[in-house]
Amino acid sequence: MPTAVSRATVPAPAAFLRVRADAGRQALASIRANALRSVLGALAIAMAVVTMATVVTALDGIATFARVTAARAFGSETFVVAQVGSPGQMTRREYARRLQRNAPIRRADVRFLDAHAAGRVVYAPSAIRSADVAAGGRRYENASVTGTGVALAQIRDLGIAGGRFFTADEEQRAALVAVIGADIAEAVFPGLDPLGRTVRVAGRGLTVVGVQARLGSSAGISLDRSVWLPLSTFERLFGAPATLQVFAKPAPGVRAREAEEHARATMRARRQLQPDEADSFDIVTPDAARSFVFRISERIGMAAIPISLMALIAAVVVVTNTVLVSVSQRMREIGVRRAVGATAPQITREVIAESTMLAVIGGGAGLLLVVAIVAIARRVSGLPLVLEPATLVWSLAGAAASGIAAGWYPARRAAGIDVVAALRSE
């Protein structure tokens, strides 16, 4: 004989889903009934999400730009074989002592390094000096003119935006060609394409074969005031330099430390140094400079946390007030529902569902606005701004969590009302 199925025999999962659905319907009805108040609450969450996602994306973009700039300024895994390292990393007495002890690096030293590279290291000798660059009646003063080897393009990211770097053939025959930085291109060829045009350096005309993209600055020094020449051309213009700096980079598959040690051993063999003798040259690694940039990038990224928290806290306060007003206006309705059997947990779930819905709706609207803001900012600023999917996910999750937090106190208050007092209220 069939038996009637009472409400108590409904499977637990089905009952759980039905309760949640009822709470959602009640919350949605409350939102629709008070559209203006709900819009204001959702707007607060939307602004918080916009603040969080935009700030995080902007700071990530700045950090990425700093890392790319550092790579262009110092190279990736590069080191330098020099007569003396950077004066800023030692005392004046130590610098003077090394300058007296260490022999200049000559072309013959570079040829020895190349001959014994053994496929482990790529070398590019360089010399640098300041000089004016002119074209027509325009002049750029104190440009950074560097003579170097063609291999430098493999060692450092020079950011060639137009044209090319010079070739091995041009280096061999000391061709009068140059690659110029963005500042120089804009100063001496305003509104014109510099490629194929002539600039004058040290009284000689050089054909522009390449133009660098704008690189910005590093440690307050512009990276866009450079002129790159074949080293042989540099020597034609200025004579043989007193000493060379040799940029070096590990060959593919070779670790940086191994490449540095190989270069050191090769130079010691070239100088015929005994095991107990100190190096008569310096190996300069830009780790300190790169580490500084990375530390700055990390600190920039850490700023996103307090900014995001402040935005969320402000949104939680607004949504809490919004839901409190909703609870106060529905006091009699809540009393009636409690009187006819609604439990305190049900009322709690409905209020929290209302605040969470407001937060998710506002969060979704905020994310749509963020997408537009980031696209416009990327086009205007030129920074590598990328709105990562992870940023979208945790921003929306943060909005939902804010909604739950904002609804907790109003829910407790609604669940704890005195039924008799609520029924008497108007």
C-alpha positions in Angstrom: 0.0 0.0 0.0 1.6 3.3 -1.1 2.4 5.8 1.6 2.3 9.6 1.4 5.6 11.3 1.2 5.8 14.0 3.8 8.0 17.2 3.6 10.3 15.6 6.1 11.1 12.8 3.7 12.3 15.0 0.8 15.9 14.1 0.1 18.4 16.5 1.9 20.1 17.8 -1.3 16.8 18.7 -2.9 15.7 20.4 0.2 18.9 22.3 0.4 18.6 23.5 -3.2 14.9 24.5 -2.7 15.8 26.6 0.4 18.6 28.3 -1.5 16.4 29.0 -4.5 13.7 30.5 -2.2 16.3 32.8 -0.6 17.4 33.9 -4.0 13.9 34.7 -5.2 13.2 36.7 -2.1 16.5 38.6 -2.5 15.8 39.4 -6.1 12.3 40.6 -5.3 13.7 42.9 -2.7 16.2 44.3 -5.1 13.6 44.9 -7.8 11.3 46.6 -5.2 13.9 49.1 -4.3 15.6 49.7 -7.6 17.3 53.1 -6.9 18.7 52.0 -3.5 19.9 48.7 -5.1 21.6 50.6 -8.0 23.5 52.8 -5.5 24.7 49.7 -3.6 25.8 48.0 -6.8 27.5 51.2 -8.0 29.7 51.2 -4.8 30.8 47.7 -5.5 31.4 48.5 -9.2 33.6 51.4 -8.3 35.6 49.3 -5.9 36.1 46.6 -8.6 37.1 49.3 -11.1 39.6 50.7 -8.6 41.1 47.2 -7.7 41.4 45.9 -11.2 42.6 49.1 -12.8 45.2 49.7 -10.1 46.5 46.2 -10.2 46.6 46.2 -14.0 48.4 49.6 -14.1 50.9 48.6 -11.5 51.6 45.3 -13.3 52.1 47.3 -16.5 54.5 49.7 -14.8 56.5 46.8 -13.3 56.6 45.0 -16.7 57.8 48.2 -18.3 60.5 48.6 -15.6 61.7 45.0 -16.2 61.8 45.4 -20.0 63.6 48.7 -19.6 66.2 47.1 -17.3 66.7 44.3 -19.9 67.3 46.8 -22.6 69.6 48.9 -20.5 71.6 46.1 -19.0 70.9 43.2 -21.2 69.6 39.8 -20.2 72.2 37.6 -18.5 74.9 39.9 -19.8 78.2 40.9 -18.2 81.0 43.2 -19.2 84.7 42.6 -19.4 86.3 46.0 -18.6 89.5 47.5 -17.5 87.8 48.8 -14.3 84.2 48.3 -13.1 81.7 51.0 -12.3 83.2 53.8 -10.1 79.9 53.9 -8.2 80.4 50.4 -6.8 83.8 51.1 -5.1 85.6 53.8 -3.2 87.7 56.4 -5.1 90.9 54.9 -3.6 89.9 51.4 -4.8 89.0 52.8 -8.2 92.4 54.6 -8.6 94.2 51.4 -7.4 92.4 49.2 -10.0 92.9 51.8 -12.7 96.7 51.7 -12.1 96.8 47.9 -11.8 94.5 46.8 -14.6 95.8 47.0 -18.1 93.6 48.6 -20.9 91.6 46.2 -23.0 92.7 46.3 -26.6 91.5 44.9 -29.9 94.0 42.1 -29.6 92.3 41.1 -26.3 88.9 40.9 -28.0 90.3 38.8 -30.8 91.7 36.4 -28.2 88.4 36.2 -26.4 86.6 35.5 -29.7 89.2 32.9 -30.7 88.7 31.0 -27.4 85.0 31.5 -26.9 84.5 27.7 -27.6 80.8 28.3 -28.4 80.1 29.3 -24.8 80.2 33.1 -24.9 79.2 35.8 -27.4 81.3 39.0 -27.3 80.8 42.5 -28.6 83.6 45.1 -27.9 82.3 48.6 -27.3 83.6 52.2 -26.8 81.5 55.2 -25.9 81.8 58.9 -25.9 79.6 62.0 -26.0 79.3 64.0 -29.2 76.9 66.3 -31.0 74.6 65.0 -33.7 73.5 67.3 -36.5 71.3 67.2 -39.6 70.5 70.2 -41.7 70.2 73.2 -39.3 69.2 71.0 -36.3 71.5 69.7 -33.6 71.3 67.3 -30.7 74.0 68.0 -28.1 75.8 65.4 -26.0 74.5 62.3 -27.6 75.8 59.0 -26.4 77.8 57.6 -29.3 78.8 54.0 -29.1 81.0 52.0 -31.4 80.4 48.3 -31.1 80.4 45.0 -32.8 77.5 43.5 -34.8 77.1 40.8 -32.1 75.7 43.4 -29.7 72.3 43.0 -31.3 72.3 39.4 -30.0 73.4 40.4 -26.6 71.1 43.3 -25.8 67.5 44.1 -26.8 68.2 47.4 -28.7 64.5 47.8 -29.6 65.0 48.5 -33.3 61.6 49.9 -34.4 62.5 50.9 -38.0 65.2 49.7 -40.3 67.9 47.4 -39.0 71.2 47.1 -37.1 74.4 47.4 -39.0 75.8 44.2 -40.7 79.1 42.3 -40.3 80.1 43.5 -43.7 79.5 47.2 -42.7 81.5 46.6 -39.6 84.4 45.1 -41.5 84.7 47.9 -44.0 84.0 50.7 -41.4 80.9 51.8 -43.3 79.5 55.3 -42.4 76.2 54.0 -41.0 74.4 54.6 -37.8 71.4 53.5 -35.7 69.9 56.4 -33.7 67.6 56.7 -30.6 64.1 58.2 -30.6 65.2 61.5 -29.0 67.7 62.1 -31.6 65.4 61.1 -34.4 62.7 63.5 -33.2 65.2 66.3 -32.6 67.0 66.4 -35.9 64.3 64.9 -38.2 61.0 66.3 -36.7 58.0 64.9 -38.6 60.3 63.0 -41.1 61.3 59.4 -41.5 65.0 59.3 -40.6 65.8 56.1 -42.5 68.2 56.7 -45.3 68.9 60.3 -44.2 72.2 61.6 -43.1 73.4 62.8 -39.7 76.7 64.3 -39.0 78.9 63.1 -36.1 82.4 64.4 -35.6 82.3 66.1 -39.0 81.4 63.0 -40.9 78.1 62.1 -42.6 76.5 58.9 -41.5 73.5 57.2 -43.2 70.8 56.2 -40.8 70.0 52.5 -41.2 68.0 52.0 -38.1 65.9 53.8 -35.5 65.2 52.6 -32.0 61.8 52.6 -30.4 61.4 54.8 -27.4 63.0 53.1 -24.5 62.4 55.6 -21.7 65.1 56.1 -19.0 67.0 54.1 -16.4 68.3 55.5 -13.2 67.3 59.0 -14.5 69.4 58.6 -17.6 67.6 58.7 -21.0 68.0 55.6 -23.1 66.8 57.4 -26.2 69.9 59.6 -26.9 72.1 56.8 -28.4 73.9 56.6 -31.7 75.3 53.1 -32.5 78.1 52.7 -35.0 80.3 49.9 -36.1 83.4 50.0 -33.8 85.6 50.4 -36.9 83.6 53.4 -37.9 83.9 54.8 -34.4 87.7 54.5 -34.7 87.6 56.4 -38.0 85.7 59.2 -36.4 87.4 59.5 -33.0 90.6 57.3 -33.2 91.3 54.2 -31.2 89.8 54.4 -27.7 92.0 54.2 -24.6 90.3 51.0 -23.6 87.4 48.9 -24.7 84.5 47.4 -22.8 83.4 43.9 -24.0 79.8 43.1 -23.6 79.3 39.3 -23.3 76.4 36.9 -23.0 76.2 33.1 -22.6 75.6 31.2 -25.7 72.3 29.3 -25.9 72.3 26.4 -23.4 75.2 27.9 -21.3 74.6 29.1 -17.8 75.5 32.7 -16.9 78.0 31.7 -14.2 79.7 29.3 -16.5 80.1 31.9 -19.2 81.5 34.4 -16.7 84.0 32.0 -15.5 85.0 31.0 -19.0 85.6 34.7 -19.9 87.6 35.2 -16.7 89.8 32.2 -17.4 90.3 33.3 -21.0 91.4 36.8 -20.0 93.7 35.4 -17.3 95.3 33.2 -20.0 95.6 36.2 -22.3 97.3 38.2 -19.6 99.4 35.2 -18.5 98.5 35.6 -14.9 99.7 33.1 -12.3 97.1 31.3 -10.1 98.1 33.5 -7.1 97.9 36.7 -9.1 94.7 38.9 -8.9 92.8 39.6 -12.1 94.1 42.6 -14.1 90.7 43.3 -15.4 87.1 43.4 -14.0 84.1 41.3 -14.8 81.1 43.6 -14.3 77.6 42.0 -13.8 74.6 44.3 -13.7 72.9 42.2 -11.0 72.8 45.1 -8.6 71.1 47.4 -11.1 68.7 44.7 -12.2 67.9 43.7 -8.6 67.2 47.3 -7.8 64.7 47.5 -10.7 63.1 44.2 -9.6 62.8 45.4 -6.0 61.1 48.5 -7.2 58.7 46.4 -9.3 57.9 44.3 -6.3 57.2 47.3 -4.1 55.0 48.8 -6.8 53.0 45.5 -6.9 52.6 45.5 -3.2 50.9 48.9 -3.3 47.9 47.2 -5.0 47.0 45.3 -1.8 46.2 48.3 0.5 44.6 50.2 -2.3 42.3 47.3 -3.1 41.5 46.7 0.6 40.5 50.4 1.1 38.3 50.3 -2.0 36.6 47.1 -0.8 36.1 48.4 2.8 34.4 51.5 1.4 32.1 49.4 -0.7 31.3 47.1 2.2 30.2 50.1 4.3 27.9 51.4 1.5 26.3 48.0 0.8 25.9 47.4 4.5 24.0 50.7 4.9 21.9 49.9 1.8 20.9 46.5 3.1 20.2 47.9 6.6 17.8 50.3 5.1 16.2 47.5 3.2 15.8 45.5 6.4 14.3 48.4 8.3 11.8 49.1 5.5 10.8 45.4 5.5 10.5 45.0 9.2 6.7 44.3 9.2 7.1 41.9 6.2 9.9 40.0 8.0 7.7 39.8 11.2 4.8 38.4 9.2 7.0 35.7 7.6 8.5 34.8 11.0 5.0 34.5 12.4 3.9 32.1 9.7 6.9 29.8 10.1 10.0 31.3 8.5 13.0 30.5 10.6 15.8 32.8 11.6 18.4 31.0 9.3 16.0 31.5 6.3 15.8 35.2 7.0 19.6 35.3 7.4 20.1 33.6 4.0 17.7 35.9 2.3 19.4 39.1 3.5 22.9 37.8 2.7 21.7 36.6 -0.7 20.4 40.2 -1.4 23.7 41.8 -0.5 25.7 39.2 -2.5 23.5 39.7 -5.6 24.0 43.4 -5.4 27.8 42.9 -5.1 28.0 40.4 -8.0 25.9 42.6 -10.3 28.0 45.6 -9.4 31.2 43.6 -9.8 30.2 42.5 -13.3 29.4 46.0 -14.3 32.7 47.2 -12.9 34.6 44.6 -14.9 33.0 45.7 -18.1 34.1 49.3 -17.3 37.6 48.1 -16.5 38.0 46.4 -19.9 37.2 49.7 -21.6 39.5 51.8 -19.3 42.5 49.5 -19.8 42.1 49.5 -23.5 42.0 53.3 -23.6 44.9 53.6 -21.2 47.0 51.2 -23.2 46.5 53.1 -26.4 47.2 56.5 -24.7 50.1 55.6 -22.5 51.9 53.0 -24.5 52.5 50.9 -21.4 52.1 47.1 -21.7 48.8 47.0 -19.9 47.2 43.6 -19.9 44.0 42.8 -18.0 44.8 39.3 -16.8 42.0 36.7 -16.5 43.2 36.1 -12.9 42.6 39.8 -12.1 39.0 39.5 -13.4 38.4 36.3 -11.4 39.7 37.6 -8.1 38.1 41.0 -8.5 34.7 39.4 -9.0 35.4 37.0 -6.1 36.4 40.0 -4.0 33.1 41.7 -4.9 31.1 38.6 -3.9 33.0 38.2 -0.6 32.3 41.9 0.1 28.6 41.3 -0.5 28.7 38.5 2.0 30.6 40.6 4.6 28.2 43.5 4.0 25.1 41.4 4.5 26.3 39.7 7.7 25.3 42.4 10.2 22.0 43.3 8.6 21.2 39.6 8.4 21.9 39.1 12.1 19.7 42.1 12.9 16.9 40.9 10.7 17.0 37.3 12.1 17.0 38.6 15.7 14.0 41.0 15.5 11.1 40.7 17.9 8.2 39.3 16.0 5.5 41.0 18.0 7.3 44.4 17.7 7.7 43.9 14.0 4.0 43.1 13.4 3.1 46.3 15.2 5.4 48.4 13.1 4.1 50.4 10.1 
